[in-house]
Amino acid sequence: MIITIANQKGGVGKTTTAINLAAALALKGVRTLLVDLDPQCNTTMSFVDQHTLARSMYEVMVEHVPITEVIVPTQVANLDLAPARIALAKLETSMVGELDAHFRLKDRIQEVIPKYEYIIVDTPPTLGLITVNAMVACTHLLIPIQSSYFALEGTDDLLETMEKIKVRANPDLQILGVLITLHDKRTVLARDIHAQITQVFGDKVFRTAVTRSVRLEESPAYRASIFEHAPQSSGAIEYYALCEEVMERV
């Protein structure tokens, strides 16, 4: 299963979800690859020191370097990382006019698909060529939506892009689910927003909602997933529950 985590809004918990969903799958003994396609490289920095990396997904996408040559192990058993570097910010201009531009990731990851049961792809907060590549390559789309007043803003564009991709580039693409993040169930506003999101997406909304958590915000600074940093925290419990829901659905 190849799961792309996407939403063009920033600050909705895409990277946090990518890191911790991948770590939860690995903890269950599932061979997992985490692909970082975000030029901000936060997923990569959560596991490795960027200065030790000679190559990244930029070289895979642009210079035809085999993905097997950039994949590095993480400190989490069963979890490997295909890292990003800031060079990814140049990817769109580097690939302008290329006939296979939208299919580059799909072509590159074919050789590692037999090795992993799950591939999780983190994307930048845009609907540009990088995110489109991730949606063309994946089997499922996971959409994190922040529990805030403007929660649903922009989701129409994301769903429209998905429908266009389904027409020709990836007919089998489907929404795995919608994850409500940064949720504060104590407030009336948060409960109202949860109801709004459920009204739009119905049973696609995961039962698990990820609450606002200091521990979740801290963990990348320690180069650790929430399961290593604070295994008894609400964030660890919620992402483990999300992992179980994901495995149920696919």
PyMOL commands that set and color helices and strands:
alter all, ss='L'
color gray80, all
select helices_A, chain A and resi 14-27+42-45+50-52+57-62+67-69+86-94+101-115+129-137+155-167+188-204+214-222+226-229+234-249
alter helices_A, ss='H'
color red, helices_A
select strands_A, chain A and resi 2-5+32-36+72-73+79-82+118-122+140-146+174-183+205-211
alter strands_A, ss='S'
color yellow, strands_A
deselect
rebuild
show_as cartoon
